[in-house]
Amino acid sequence: MIKRYVQFQPIVISEFEVSKWQHPVHRHNHYELIYIKNGSGHHIINEIPIVYERGNLFLIGPDDDHRFEIDEKTHFIYIKFTDIYIHQKEVNPRGLQYLEYLIKSRETHFLGFNFMANDQLIVENIIALILSLNINMLQNEAVIWTQILVLSTIMQRNMPEIKSSAQRSKDIQAIFCYLHKYIYQPKNLKANVMATHFNLSEDYIGPYFKRNTGITLRQYIHNYRQHLIQQRIESGRFGLKQIAVEFGLVDESHVSKVMQESAKSKRRKM
């Protein structure tokens, strides 16, 4: 049975350097950003080995089991966070959107981010800032969360694009990643736009998605948007107008309609 580590604090920062990995294969109830300050080896995520080296950054979710096989003594910096902050009100929600996309994208969890030179320097400085803020976590917790959102913005722009190619066009996971990325931009979720992106015909992409998922493309988009909106409403930190703007909806009445449909669906399932 795979061990599960449980964290109760919203954010925990840890830093250590080891030559041999001490932990068993494990999962957790939180998310982890793992920064490789120095060292090299392999990060085994869900039994898939990924080479790591200095400067790599990994994002691990609660359902991922992982361990490290260390070749060269490695300096790890862990930024562990629960979802308590994810649905709070933000002055600029863009970082939150990027974090949601990275968390939802399965590809993210099998990727050690290799940053462009300028972004690598920014990431190093943000990590250093987080470590200095960690000296007084009680006072600086909200500031650290802001730095996590900045990191997610940089990670998102360094994530390899889901390219339109014959090889990738039939990758259902690539379609999921696309949907999660553009859920805030309805114009990019139209069948003709998606078909062009994935080099498919407009008449093919819908049936292909349903054949591989058991749900229509339109219903999946609706359900996913509904889920995100519900989380924002339940947090009590977002107004209907703010949600409408964020998701590209017409107005507050559109948001209300989406949630009314959600309530009806829940009642039917009871």
Protein Blocks (a to p, Z undefined) as FASTA:
>chain_A
ZZddddfbfbdcdddddfbdfbdcdddfbdcddddfbdcddddeehiacdddehiacddd
fklccddddfbdcddddddddfklmmpccfblmlmmmmmmmmmmmklmmcccdddfklmm
mmmmmmmmmmmmmmmmmlmmmmmmmmmmmmmmmmmmmgccddddfklmmmmklmmmmmmm
mmmmmklmgfklmmmmnopafklmmmmmmmmnopafklmmmmmmmmmmmmmmmnopacfk
lmmmmnopablmlmmmmmmmmmmmmmmmZZ
